[in-house]
């Protein structure tokens, strides 16, 4: 058993308030994520005394010198060792980059590497610069901290990605994210071997890039928050240094409210100022106006010059039919030109945009609505509504990047995304009613075709996948916690062999990887604590205890856009400062508790004291939180969740006491049943539409383990 991984895992949970969360659990190997194609541990290790000496062979572009500088800095942060003046380097790193790779920063860049570490140091051989970057990220994960000090584990690794496109989409329109915040995500992506950041730069809420041709886009449509062209170029260079491509998205013809506020002459329907919350998701451009295409051609030409990547995303999703059919001029245009429906009209629009981008040397990319009518097969389709669209796009000859099943704003835990494979034959792992975004029309449009099948031939069209984070209810302060550690789990899904599916292994490695990411700059915990301090300025501990074992409701229930918990939209969105905004989809503490419960029930009775201590803490926390809420109304909405946690904890204590079944069992069953019903209320979009959500929008992550304890009392002794 490797003591350092166990130590880090325990230390992470200790700082979250669980003093005995992982008794008896450790990792038998480094917490590598993504898991390499081939990994063979070797005997021995190298003591890290500080400093790195690099021996170079082969190609050495300047970006590799910068990469090694980052590696050396990160190694010092992980090992707490840096070279003292006059001290010889503790690690000799031999790097051989076979060639400079003309395809670097393209879909074809060479990312294969071979890594060997032993008592003499580390040897990294890579096919190209991208392979060196990927190997350095793995090398950092081999750092262990033993009682005698930090060491580098000995191992042989040979590795290359399963998919060439491994992305994260960040919506910076609905909530603007600073350059510093985006750079931080790029650092985390480098460390987890993700290689595409897709920036959703325009939508109804804002247009986020400076335009010198159309200055009203920043003067009016950005609401004062946008990236200058200089900042965009710097961000693209920052990403390129890390082997990450930047793919921009400028949505058209729908999701154009902000653009049309600035240039209303191109709108299909009148656009009002200030923002109308009922129109912001509906406004579309007028495809019958020739000047619309002049505007887009000039704008896309300008934007294409800022983003050197070959791929250019134009959205194309969720055009509301009545935006066009409700305009008499557009309706007459459709009739005059023989366009039978809105899909046919959008296909004409798409073909004209395709021609614009072809003149710029760009490969057009869009959401799966583009295939509702025939369009050029070279357009890359991003299916978001399920596998029916993945299969249909591939069958029509389109390259495909899958996002269905990976919507992070559904607030599902990491394991649920992890079990979804881009090549899953049906549903991409999600029930049909979960694949629509909050502003989608009737759900019956999103049912899956039972006959859809992913054949090996069709799978060849799938370039990869990406995880979108739509930010209707995500501020910059929440960004790190909403992306990580779930993006690390998806990095493994997109990189590692399809056979890597062990969710138990994932659960053990994920907290370790997250703790390392936080040592290296991720702000998830720091930002979460700051948000808690604003909500509970006198003492964050009771709120922290509650949030450590609860998670936010799922499947857009927390957005409150429909169903019994619907909240009418307002011109000024509600502040994102509630407890459920702070809660994270993955509770490491509840997961560790569940592992200990299963071990206890399997015969590890020495774990009883630790289980009891945690249950008593959760039970007693309710009184502490109620005392605080008496003087702080902001905390009162979480009191029902706090009371239910206390009831569940009492049920667990009663089960541990193994007293004869009586009134305690009825109370226990009632608490477990209530918690289970709350999970069920946001189990899918259809459930959210028909069932009220729990007070405070919090779910009880301890419930499954406590249910096991209660059920175990039914077994004969």
C-alpha positions as CSV (number, residue, x, y, z in Angstrom):
1,X,0.0,0.0,0.0
2,X,1.4,3.4,-1.0
3,X,1.3,5.5,2.1
4,X,1.5,8.9,0.4
5,X,-1.6,8.5,-1.7
6,X,-3.5,7.3,1.3
7,X,-2.1,10.2,3.2
8,X,-3.1,12.8,0.6
9,X,-6.6,11.3,0.4
10,X,-7.0,11.3,4.1
11,X,-5.6,14.9,4.4
12,X,-8.1,16.1,1.9
13,X,-11.0,14.6,3.8
14,X,-9.7,15.9,7.1
15,X,-9.7,19.4,5.8
16,X,-13.4,18.8,4.8
17,X,-14.3,17.9,8.4
18,X,-14.1,14.1,8.3
19,X,-11.5,12.9,10.7
20,X,-11.9,9.2,10.2
21,X,-13.3,9.0,6.7
22,X,-10.9,6.6,5.0
23,X,-9.7,4.2,7.6
24,X,-8.3,1.2,5.9
25,X,-8.4,2.6,2.4
26,X,-5.4,3.4,0.2
27,X,-4.4,3.2,-3.4
28,X,-2.2,0.4,-4.7
29,X,-0.8,2.6,-7.5
30,X,-0.4,6.3,-8.2
31,X,-3.6,8.1,-8.9
32,X,-3.0,8.4,-12.6
33,X,-5.8,10.2,-14.5
34,X,-6.2,9.7,-17.3
35,X,-5.0,6.1,-17.0
36,X,-2.3,5.4,-19.6
37,X,-2.7,2.7,-22.3
38,X,0.2,0.8,-20.7
39,X,1.5,1.2,-17.2
40,X,3.9,-1.1,-15.5
41,X,5.2,-0.2,-12.0
42,X,8.8,-1.0,-11.3
43,X,10.7,-1.6,-8.1
44,X,12.4,1.4,-6.5
45,X,12.0,5.1,-6.6
46,X,14.0,8.3,-6.9
47,X,14.3,10.7,-4.0
48,X,13.4,14.2,-5.0
49,X,15.8,16.7,-3.4
50,X,14.9,19.7,-5.6
51,X,15.6,21.0,-9.0
52,X,15.5,19.4,-12.5
53,X,18.3,18.9,-15.0
54,X,17.1,18.4,-18.5
55,X,19.1,16.5,-21.2
56,X,17.6,17.2,-24.7
57,X,17.6,15.2,-27.8
58,X,15.8,15.7,-31.1
59,X,13.5,18.7,-31.8
60,X,13.4,21.4,-29.3
61,X,10.9,24.2,-30.1
62,X,10.7,27.1,-27.7
63,X,7.3,25.9,-26.3
64,X,9.1,22.9,-24.9
65,X,11.5,25.0,-22.9
66,X,8.5,26.9,-21.5
67,X,6.8,23.5,-20.8
68,X,9.8,22.3,-18.8
69,X,9.9,25.5,-16.8
70,X,6.2,24.9,-15.9
71,X,7.0,21.3,-15.1
72,X,9.9,22.3,-12.8
73,X,7.7,24.8,-10.9
74,X,4.9,22.3,-10.5
75,X,7.2,19.6,-9.4
76,X,8.5,21.9,-6.7
77,X,4.9,22.6,-5.6
78,X,4.0,19.0,-5.4
79,X,7.2,17.8,-3.7
80,X,7.8,20.9,-1.5
81,X,11.4,20.7,-2.7
82,X,13.2,23.3,-4.8
83,X,16.9,23.5,-5.7
84,X,19.0,25.3,-3.2
85,X,21.8,27.6,-4.5
86,X,24.7,25.5,-5.6
87,X,22.8,22.2,-5.1
88,X,22.8,19.7,-7.9
89,X,19.5,18.8,-9.4
90,X,17.5,16.0,-7.8
91,X,15.9,14.8,-11.0
92,X,17.6,14.2,-14.3
93,X,15.0,14.4,-17.1
94,X,16.0,13.1,-20.5
95,X,13.7,14.3,-23.3
96,X,13.7,13.1,-26.8
97,X,11.2,14.8,-29.2
98,X,11.4,12.8,-32.4
99,X,10.3,15.6,-34.6
100,X,8.8,19.1,-34.5
101,X,5.5,17.8,-35.9
102,X,4.1,20.0,-38.7
103,X,0.6,18.9,-37.5
104,X,1.1,20.4,-34.0
105,X,-2.0,22.2,-32.8
106,X,-4.2,20.4,-35.3
107,X,-6.6,17.4,-35.1
108,X,-3.7,15.3,-36.3
109,X,-1.0,16.4,-33.8
110,X,1.2,13.6,-32.4
111,X,0.4,13.0,-28.7
112,X,2.0,9.6,-28.2
113,X,4.8,9.3,-25.6
114,X,6.9,6.7,-23.8
115,X,8.0,7.4,-20.2
116,X,10.4,5.5,-18.0
117,X,11.3,6.4,-14.5
118,X,13.9,4.8,-12.2
119,X,16.5,5.5,-9.6
120,X,18.6,7.3,-12.4
121,X,15.8,9.8,-13.3
122,X,13.2,9.9,-16.0
123,X,13.4,9.4,-19.8
124,X,10.6,10.8,-22.0
125,X,10.4,9.9,-25.7
126,X,7.6,11.5,-27.7
127,X,6.6,11.6,-31.3
128,X,6.1,15.3,-31.2
129,X,6.0,18.4,-28.9
130,X,2.4,17.5,-27.9
131,X,3.6,14.1,-26.7
132,X,6.2,15.8,-24.5
133,X,3.5,17.9,-22.9
134,X,1.3,14.9,-22.3
135,X,4.2,12.9,-20.8
136,X,5.2,15.7,-18.5
137,X,1.7,15.8,-17.1
138,X,1.9,12.1,-16.3
139,X,5.3,12.4,-14.8
140,X,3.9,14.8,-12.2
141,X,1.3,12.2,-11.2
142,X,4.2,9.8,-10.3
143,X,5.3,12.0,-7.5
144,X,4.7,10.5,-4.1
145,X,5.4,11.7,-0.6
146,X,6.8,9.1,1.7
147,X,7.7,9.5,5.4
148,X,11.3,10.1,4.3
149,X,10.4,12.7,1.8
150,X,9.1,13.1,-1.8
151,X,10.0,10.5,-4.4
152,X,9.3,9.7,-8.0
153,X,7.8,6.3,-8.5
154,X,9.6,3.9,-10.9
155,X,7.4,2.9,-13.8
156,X,7.3,2.2,-17.5
157,X,4.4,3.9,-19.4
158,X,3.5,3.9,-23.0
159,X,0.5,6.1,-23.9
160,X,-1.5,7.8,-26.6
161,X,-5.1,9.1,-26.7
162,X,-8.1,7.2,-27.9
163,X,-9.7,10.3,-29.3
164,X,-8.0,13.2,-31.1
165,X,-10.6,15.8,-29.9
166,X,-10.9,16.0,-26.1
167,X,-12.6,19.2,-25.2
168,X,-14.3,21.4,-22.7
169,X,-16.8,24.1,-23.8
170,X,-17.1,27.1,-21.6
171,X,-20.1,29.5,-22.1
172,X,-18.7,33.0,-21.5
173,X,-21.8,34.7,-22.9
174,X,-24.3,34.1,-20.2
175,X,-21.7,34.8,-17.5
176,X,-18.5,36.4,-18.5
177,X,-15.3,34.8,-17.4
178,X,-12.1,36.7,-17.1
179,X,-8.9,35.9,-19.0
180,X,-7.3,34.8,-15.7
181,X,-10.1,32.4,-15.0
182,X,-9.8,30.9,-18.5
183,X,-6.1,30.6,-18.3
184,X,-6.5,28.7,-15.0
185,X,-8.8,26.2,-16.8
186,X,-6.2,25.8,-19.6
187,X,-3.6,24.9,-16.9
188,X,-5.9,22.3,-15.5
189,X,-6.6,21.0,-19.0
190,X,-2.9,20.6,-19.7
191,X,-2.5,18.6,-16.5
192,X,-5.3,16.2,-17.5
193,X,-4.4,16.0,-21.2
194,X,-7.5,17.7,-22.6
195,X,-6.7,19.5,-25.8
196,X,-9.6,21.7,-27.1
197,X,-11.3,24.6,-25.4
198,X,-14.5,25.5,-27.2
199,X,-15.5,29.1,-26.2
200,X,-19.2,29.9,-26.6
201,X,-18.6,33.6,-27.3
202,X,-22.0,34.9,-28.3
203,X,-25.6,34.1,-27.2
204,X,-28.7,36.0,-26.2
205,X,-27.0,37.4,-23.1
206,X,-23.8,38.9,-24.6
207,X,-21.3,39.1,-27.4
208,X,-17.8,38.8,-25.9
209,X,-15.1,39.7,-28.5
210,X,-14.1,43.2,-29.6
211,X,-15.0,43.9,-33.2
212,X,-13.4,46.8,-35.0
213,X,-15.8,46.4,-37.9
214,X,-18.9,46.4,-35.8
215,X,-18.0,48.3,-32.6
216,X,-21.6,48.3,-31.3
217,X,-21.0,44.6,-30.5
218,X,-18.8,45.6,-27.6
219,X,-20.5,49.0,-26.9
220,X,-24.0,47.5,-26.7
221,X,-24.1,43.7,-27.0
222,X,-21.3,43.0,-24.4
223,X,-22.8,45.0,-21.6
224,X,-19.3,46.1,-20.8
225,X,-17.7,42.7,-20.5
226,X,-15.7,41.5,-23.5
227,X,-12.2,40.3,-24.6
228,X,-10.1,42.7,-26.6
229,X,-8.5,41.4,-29.7
230,X,-5.2,41.6,-28.0
231,X,-6.5,39.5,-25.1
232,X,-7.9,36.9,-27.5
233,X,-4.5,36.6,-29.3
234,X,-2.8,36.2,-25.9
235,X,-5.3,33.6,-24.7
236,X,-4.8,31.6,-28.0
237,X,-1.0,31.7,-27.5
238,X,-1.4,30.7,-23.8
239,X,-3.4,27.7,-24.9
240,X,-1.1,26.8,-27.7
241,X,1.9,26.7,-25.3
242,X,0.0,23.9,-23.5
243,X,-0.9,22.0,-26.6
244,X,-4.5,23.2,-26.5
245,X,-6.5,24.4,-29.5
246,X,-9.1,27.2,-29.1
247,X,-12.3,26.8,-31.1
248,X,-14.6,29.8,-31.1
249,X,-18.3,29.7,-31.4
250,X,-20.4,32.6,-32.7
251,X,-24.0,31.4,-32.7
252,X,-26.3,32.1,-35.6
253,X,-29.0,32.4,-36.7
254,X,-30.6,31.7,-33.3
255,X,-29.4,32.7,-29.9
256,X,-28.6,36.1,-31.3
257,X,-30.5,38.5,-29.0
258,X,-27.4,40.4,-27.9
259,X,-26.1,40.8,-31.5
260,X,-29.5,42.0,-32.6
261,X,-29.7,44.5,-29.8
262,X,-26.6,46.1,-31.3
263,X,-27.7,45.7,-34.9
264,X,-31.5,45.3,-35.0
265,X,-31.8,45.7,-38.7
266,X,-30.8,42.0,-39.1
267,X,-33.5,40.7,-36.7
268,X,-36.4,38.4,-37.8
269,X,-38.6,40.0,-35.1
270,X,-38.3,43.3,-33.2
271,X,-35.7,43.3,-30.5
272,X,-36.2,45.4,-27.4
273,X,-33.8,47.2,-25.1
274,X,-33.3,46.7,-22.2
275,X,-33.1,42.9,-22.3
276,X,-36.4,41.1,-22.3
277,X,-36.0,37.8,-20.4
278,X,-38.8,36.2,-22.4
279,X,-37.1,37.0,-25.7
280,X,-33.5,36.5,-24.9
281,X,-33.6,32.8,-25.9
282,X,-35.8,33.3,-28.9
283,X,-34.4,36.1,-31.1
284,X,-33.1,35.0,-34.5
285,X,-31.5,36.7,-37.5
286,X,-33.5,37.3,-40.7
287,X,-32.3,34.8,-43.4
288,X,-34.3,36.6,-46.1
289,X,-32.4,39.8,-45.7
290,X,-29.3,39.9,-48.0
291,X,-27.6,42.3,-45.7
292,X,-27.7,39.7,-42.9
293,X,-25.1,37.7,-44.9
294,X,-23.0,40.7,-45.6
295,X,-22.9,41.4,-41.9
296,X,-22.0,37.8,-41.0
297,X,-19.4,37.4,-43.7
298,X,-17.5,40.5,-42.6
299,X,-17.9,39.6,-38.9
300,X,-16.7,36.0,-39.4
301,X,-13.8,37.2,-41.5
302,X,-12.7,39.4,-38.6
303,X,-13.2,36.8,-36.0
304,X,-11.5,34.1,-38.1
305,X,-8.3,36.2,-38.1
306,X,-8.2,36.1,-34.3
307,X,-8.6,32.3,-34.0
308,X,-6.0,30.4,-36.1
309,X,-7.6,26.9,-35.4
310,X,-9.0,25.2,-38.5
311,X,-12.4,24.8,-36.9
312,X,-15.0,27.5,-36.5
313,X,-18.3,26.8,-34.6
314,X,-21.4,28.7,-35.8
315,X,-24.0,27.2,-33.4
316,X,-27.1,26.8,-35.5
317,X,-29.2,25.4,-32.7
318,X,-32.7,26.0,-31.4
319,X,-34.1,28.3,-34.0
320,X,-37.7,28.9,-32.9
321,X,-39.9,28.3,-36.0
322,X,-42.3,31.2,-35.2
323,X,-39.4,33.7,-35.2
324,X,-39.4,33.1,-39.0
325,X,-42.9,32.0,-39.8
326,X,-44.3,34.8,-37.7
327,X,-42.7,37.4,-39.9
328,X,-44.9,37.9,-43.0
329,X,-41.9,38.9,-45.2
330,X,-39.9,35.8,-44.2
331,X,-43.0,33.6,-44.7
332,X,-43.5,35.0,-48.2
333,X,-39.8,34.5,-48.9
334,X,-40.1,30.8,-47.9
335,X,-43.1,30.4,-50.2
336,X,-41.5,32.2,-53.1
337,X,-38.4,30.1,-53.0
338,X,-40.1,26.8,-52.2
339,X,-38.7,26.3,-48.7
340,X,-41.2,23.8,-47.2
341,X,-40.3,24.4,-43.6
342,X,-38.0,26.2,-41.2
343,X,-35.5,23.4,-41.4
344,X,-35.2,23.8,-45.2
345,X,-34.8,27.6,-44.8
346,X,-32.1,27.0,-42.2
347,X,-30.3,24.6,-44.5
348,X,-30.0,27.5,-47.1
349,X,-28.7,29.8,-44.4
350,X,-26.2,27.1,-43.3
351,X,-25.0,26.6,-46.9
352,X,-24.3,30.3,-47.3
353,X,-22.4,30.5,-44.0
354,X,-20.5,27.4,-45.0
355,X,-19.4,29.2,-48.2
356,X,-18.3,32.2,-46.1
357,X,-16.1,30.1,-43.9
358,X,-14.7,28.0,-46.7
359,X,-13.4,31.3,-48.2
360,X,-11.6,31.9,-44.9
361,X,-10.1,28.4,-45.0
362,X,-12.2,27.3,-42.0
363,X,-13.9,24.0,-41.3
364,X,-17.5,24.8,-40.2
365,X,-18.8,23.2,-37.1
366,X,-22.3,23.4,-35.6
367,X,-24.9,21.7,-33.3
368,X,-26.9,18.7,-34.5
369,X,-29.9,20.8,-35.7
370,X,-27.9,21.5,-38.8
371,X,-28.6,17.9,-40.1
372,X,-32.4,18.4,-39.9
373,X,-32.1,19.2,-43.6
374,X,-29.3,18.3,-46.1
375,X,-26.1,20.3,-45.6
376,X,-22.5,19.8,-46.9
377,X,-21.0,16.6,-45.4
378,X,-17.7,18.3,-44.4
379,X,-19.5,20.3,-41.7
380,X,-18.5,18.9,-38.3
381,X,-21.7,18.1,-36.3
382,X,-21.8,18.3,-32.5
383,X,-24.7,16.1,-31.3
384,X,-26.2,17.2,-28.0
385,X,-29.6,15.6,-28.1
386,X,-28.5,12.0,-28.0
387,X,-27.1,9.1,-30.0
388,X,-29.8,9.3,-32.7
389,X,-28.1,12.4,-33.9
390,X,-24.6,11.0,-33.5
391,X,-25.5,8.1,-35.7
392,X,-27.4,10.2,-38.2
393,X,-24.6,12.7,-38.6
394,X,-22.0,9.9,-39.0
395,X,-24.3,8.1,-41.5
396,X,-24.5,11.3,-43.5
397,X,-20.7,11.4,-43.7
398,X,-20.1,14.2,-41.2
399,X,-17.2,14.3,-38.8
400,X,-18.7,14.2,-35.3
401,X,-17.7,15.6,-31.9
402,X,-20.1,14.2,-29.2
403,X,-21.4,16.4,-26.4
404,X,-24.6,14.5,-25.6
405,X,-24.2,12.9,-22.2
406,X,-21.5,15.4,-21.0
407,X,-23.5,18.5,-20.1
408,X,-21.9,19.5,-16.9
409,X,-24.6,22.0,-16.0
410,X,-27.0,19.1,-15.4
411,X,-25.0,18.9,-12.1
412,X,-24.7,15.1,-12.2
413,X,-21.8,13.5,-10.2
414,X,-18.6,12.5,-12.0
415,X,-19.4,8.8,-12.1
416,X,-22.6,9.4,-14.2
417,X,-20.6,11.2,-16.9
418,X,-17.8,8.7,-16.6
419,X,-19.9,5.7,-17.5
420,X,-21.0,7.5,-20.8
421,X,-18.8,6.6,-23.8
422,X,-18.8,8.7,-26.9
423,X,-19.5,5.5,-28.9
424,X,-22.3,4.2,-26.8
425,X,-24.9,2.8,-29.2
426,X,-27.9,4.5,-27.6
427,X,-28.6,7.6,-25.6
428,X,-24.9,8.3,-24.8
429,X,-25.7,7.0,-21.3
430,X,-28.6,9.4,-20.5
431,X,-32.3,8.7,-20.6
432,X,-34.0,10.4,-23.6
433,X,-35.7,13.0,-21.3
434,X,-32.4,14.2,-20.0
435,X,-30.8,15.4,-23.2
436,X,-32.5,18.7,-23.7
437,X,-31.2,22.0,-22.3
438,X,-33.4,24.2,-20.1
439,X,-34.5,26.4,-23.0
440,X,-35.4,23.6,-25.3
441,X,-38.9,23.2,-26.7
442,X,-41.2,20.2,-26.1
443,X,-39.3,17.1,-25.0
444,X,-40.9,14.8,-27.6
445,X,-38.5,16.3,-30.1
446,X,-35.6,14.7,-28.3
447,X,-36.6,11.0,-28.0
448,X,-34.1,8.6,-29.4
449,X,-34.5,6.3,-32.3
450,X,-34.5,2.7,-30.9
451,X,-33.0,1.5,-34.2
452,X,-29.9,3.8,-33.9
453,X,-26.8,1.7,-33.9
454,X,-23.2,2.8,-33.8
455,X,-21.3,0.5,-36.2
456,X,-17.5,0.4,-36.4
457,X,-17.7,2.2,-39.8
458,X,-19.8,5.0,-38.3
459,X,-17.5,5.2,-35.2
460,X,-14.7,6.1,-37.6
461,X,-16.5,9.5,-38.1
462,X,-16.3,10.4,-34.3
463,X,-13.3,12.6,-33.8
464,X,-13.9,12.8,-30.0
465,X,-16.1,14.5,-27.5
466,X,-16.3,17.5,-25.2
467,X,-18.0,18.5,-22.0
468,X,-20.1,21.7,-22.2
469,X,-20.7,24.0,-19.3
470,X,-23.5,26.4,-19.9
471,X,-23.4,29.2,-17.4
472,X,-26.9,30.4,-16.8
473,X,-26.3,29.7,-13.1
474,X,-22.5,29.7,-13.0
475,X,-20.4,32.7,-12.1
476,X,-16.7,33.0,-12.4
477,X,-16.4,32.3,-8.7
478,X,-18.2,29.0,-9.3
479,X,-16.3,28.0,-12.5
480,X,-13.5,25.9,-11.0
481,X,-15.9,23.9,-8.8
482,X,-18.4,23.3,-11.7
483,X,-15.7,22.1,-14.1
484,X,-13.4,20.2,-11.7
485,X,-12.9,17.4,-10.8
486,X,-15.6,16.2,-13.2
487,X,-13.6,17.3,-16.2
488,X,-10.7,15.1,-14.9
489,X,-13.0,12.1,-15.0
490,X,-14.0,13.0,-18.5
491,X,-10.4,13.5,-19.6
492,X,-9.9,9.9,-18.8
493,X,-13.1,8.9,-20.7
494,X,-11.8,10.7,-23.8
495,X,-8.2,9.6,-23.5
496,X,-8.0,6.2,-22.0
497,X,-9.0,2.9,-23.6
498,X,-12.7,2.1,-23.7
499,X,-12.1,-0.7,-21.3
500,X,-11.2,1.7,-18.5
501,X,-14.6,1.8,-16.8
502,X,-14.0,1.0,-13.1
503,X,-16.0,3.5,-11.1
504,X,-14.6,2.2,-7.8
505,X,-11.1,3.1,-9.0
506,X,-12.3,6.5,-10.2
507,X,-13.9,7.3,-6.8
508,X,-10.6,6.6,-5.1
509,X,-8.4,8.5,-7.5
510,X,-10.6,11.5,-8.1
511,X,-10.1,13.2,-4.7
512,X,-6.3,12.7,-5.0
513,X,-6.2,14.2,-8.5
514,X,-8.4,17.1,-7.4
515,X,-6.1,17.8,-4.4
516,X,-3.1,17.9,-6.8
517,X,-4.9,20.2,-9.2
518,X,-5.7,22.5,-6.3
519,X,-2.0,22.5,-5.2
520,X,-1.2,23.6,-8.8
521,X,-3.7,26.4,-9.1
522,X,-7.3,25.2,-9.2
523,X,-9.5,27.4,-7.0
524,X,-12.5,25.1,-6.4
525,X,-12.0,24.8,-2.6
526,X,-10.8,28.4,-2.1
527,X,-13.7,29.9,-4.0
528,X,-16.2,27.6,-2.2
529,X,-15.0,28.6,1.2
530,X,-15.2,32.3,0.2
531,X,-18.8,31.9,-0.9
532,X,-19.6,30.1,2.4
533,X,-18.0,32.9,4.4
534,X,-20.3,35.4,2.8
535,X,-23.3,33.3,3.5
536,X,-22.3,32.5,7.1
537,X,-19.8,35.2,8.1
538,X,-19.7,34.3,11.8
539,X,-18.8,30.7,11.4
540,X,-18.7,28.6,8.2
541,X,-18.3,25.2,10.0
542,X,-21.9,24.2,10.4
543,X,-22.7,25.1,6.8
544,X,-19.5,23.4,5.6
545,X,-20.5,20.2,7.4
546,X,-23.9,20.2,5.7
547,X,-22.5,21.0,2.3
548,X,-19.8,18.4,2.6
549,X,-22.5,15.6,2.4
550,X,-25.1,17.2,0.2
551,X,-25.3,18.1,-3.5
552,X,-27.4,20.4,-5.6
553,X,-30.6,19.1,-7.3
554,X,-30.0,17.8,-10.9
555,X,-31.2,18.1,-14.4
556,X,-31.8,21.8,-14.4
557,X,-34.0,21.7,-11.3
558,X,-31.7,24.3,-9.7
559,X,-32.2,26.6,-12.8
560,X,-36.0,26.8,-11.8
561,X,-37.0,27.3,-15.4
562,X,-39.9,24.9,-15.4
563,X,-42.1,22.6,-13.3
564,X,-43.6,23.2,-9.9
565,X,-40.4,24.9,-8.8
566,X,-40.5,27.4,-11.7
567,X,-39.4,30.9,-11.0
568,X,-40.4,33.6,-13.5
569,X,-37.4,35.1,-15.2
570,X,-36.5,38.7,-14.5
571,X,-34.4,41.3,-16.4
572,X,-31.8,41.1,-13.5
573,X,-31.1,37.4,-12.8
574,X,-31.2,36.2,-9.2
575,X,-27.9,36.4,-7.3
576,X,-26.0,33.1,-7.3
577,X,-25.2,33.1,-3.6
578,X,-27.4,30.3,-2.1
579,X,-26.2,27.2,-0.4
580,X,-27.0,25.0,-3.4
581,X,-24.9,27.3,-5.6
582,X,-22.0,26.4,-3.3
583,X,-22.7,22.7,-3.0
584,X,-20.8,20.4,-5.4
585,X,-22.1,17.5,-7.4
586,X,-19.5,15.1,-5.9
587,X,-19.3,14.6,-2.2
588,X,-16.0,13.0,-1.4
589,X,-16.9,12.7,2.2
590,X,-20.2,10.9,1.6
591,X,-18.3,8.6,-0.8
592,X,-15.7,7.7,1.8
593,X,-18.4,7.1,4.4
594,X,-20.2,4.8,2.0
595,X,-16.9,2.8,1.4
596,X,-16.5,2.4,5.2
597,X,-20.1,1.3,5.6
598,X,-19.7,-1.4,3.0
599,X,-16.5,-2.6,4.6
600,X,-18.1,-2.5,8.1
601,X,-21.0,-4.6,6.8
602,X,-18.5,-7.0,5.2
603,X,-17.0,-7.6,8.6
604,X,-14.7,-4.7,9.4
605,X,-16.2,-4.0,12.8
606,X,-13.2,-1.9,13.8
607,X,-14.6,0.8,11.6
608,X,-17.7,1.2,13.8
609,X,-16.1,4.0,16.0
610,X,-15.3,6.1,13.0
611,X,-18.7,5.7,11.5
612,X,-20.3,6.6,14.8
613,X,-18.2,9.7,15.1
614,X,-19.3,11.0,11.7
615,X,-22.9,10.2,12.3
616,X,-22.9,12.0,15.7
617,X,-21.2,15.0,14.1
618,X,-23.9,15.2,11.4
619,X,-26.7,14.8,13.9
620,X,-25.3,17.5,16.2
621,X,-24.7,19.9,13.3
622,X,-28.4,20.6,12.9
623,X,-28.6,22.3,16.3
624,X,-25.5,24.4,15.5
625,X,-26.9,25.5,12.2
626,X,-30.3,26.3,13.6
627,X,-28.6,28.5,16.2
628,X,-26.8,30.4,13.5
629,X,-29.9,30.7,11.2
630,X,-31.8,32.3,14.1
631,X,-29.8,35.5,13.5
632,X,-29.1,35.0,9.8
633,X,-32.1,34.6,7.5
634,X,-29.9,33.7,4.5
635,X,-29.3,30.3,6.1
636,X,-33.0,29.4,6.9
637,X,-33.7,27.8,3.5
638,X,-31.2,25.0,4.3
639,X,-32.8,24.1,7.6
640,X,-35.0,21.4,6.2
641,X,-32.0,19.8,4.6
642,X,-30.1,20.1,7.8
643,X,-32.9,18.5,9.7
644,X,-33.1,15.6,7.3
645,X,-29.4,15.0,7.6
646,X,-29.8,14.8,11.3
647,X,-32.6,12.3,10.9
648,X,-30.6,10.2,8.6
649,X,-27.6,10.3,11.0
650,X,-29.9,9.2,13.8
651,X,-31.1,6.3,11.7
652,X,-27.5,5.3,11.1
653,X,-26.7,5.4,14.8
654,X,-29.8,3.4,15.7
655,X,-28.7,0.8,13.1
656,X,-25.2,0.6,14.5
657,X,-26.7,0.1,18.0
658,X,-28.7,-2.8,16.5
659,X,-31.5,-2.3,18.9
660,X,-34.7,-4.3,18.3
661,X,-36.8,-2.8,15.5
662,X,-39.5,-0.5,16.9
663,X,-40.2,3.2,16.6
664,X,-36.7,3.9,15.5
665,X,-37.1,1.8,12.4
666,X,-40.2,3.6,11.3
667,X,-38.4,6.9,11.7
668,X,-35.4,5.6,9.9
669,X,-37.5,4.3,7.0
670,X,-39.3,7.7,6.8
671,X,-36.1,9.6,6.6
672,X,-34.5,7.4,4.0
673,X,-37.7,7.4,2.0
674,X,-37.9,11.2,2.1
675,X,-34.3,11.5,0.9
676,X,-34.8,8.9,-1.8
677,X,-37.9,10.8,-3.0
678,X,-35.9,14.0,-3.2
679,X,-33.3,12.3,-5.4
680,X,-36.1,11.0,-7.6
681,X,-37.6,14.4,-8.0
682,X,-34.7,15.6,-10.1
683,X,-33.8,12.2,-11.6
684,X,-34.7,13.4,-15.1
685,X,-36.0,16.5,-16.9
686,X,-39.5,15.0,-17.0
687,X,-39.4,14.5,-13.2
688,X,-38.2,18.1,-12.8
689,X,-41.1,19.3,-14.9
690,X,-43.7,17.5,-12.8
691,X,-42.3,17.2,-9.2
692,X,-41.5,19.9,-6.7
693,X,-37.9,20.1,-5.5
694,X,-36.6,19.9,-1.9
695,X,-36.3,23.1,0.1
696,X,-32.9,24.6,-0.5
697,X,-32.3,22.5,-3.6
698,X,-30.1,20.1,-1.7
699,X,-29.9,16.3,-1.9
700,X,-28.7,14.0,0.9
701,X,-25.6,12.1,-0.4
702,X,-25.3,10.0,2.8
703,X,-28.7,8.4,2.2
704,X,-27.6,5.3,0.2
705,X,-25.0,4.3,2.8
706,X,-27.4,4.9,5.7
707,X,-30.0,2.9,3.9
708,X,-27.6,0.0,3.7
709,X,-27.0,0.2,7.5
710,X,-30.7,0.2,8.2
711,X,-31.4,-2.7,5.8
712,X,-28.6,-4.7,7.4
713,X,-30.6,-4.9,10.7
714,X,-33.1,-7.1,8.8
715,X,-30.4,-9.8,8.4
716,X,-30.2,-12.6,11.0
717,X,-27.1,-12.5,13.2
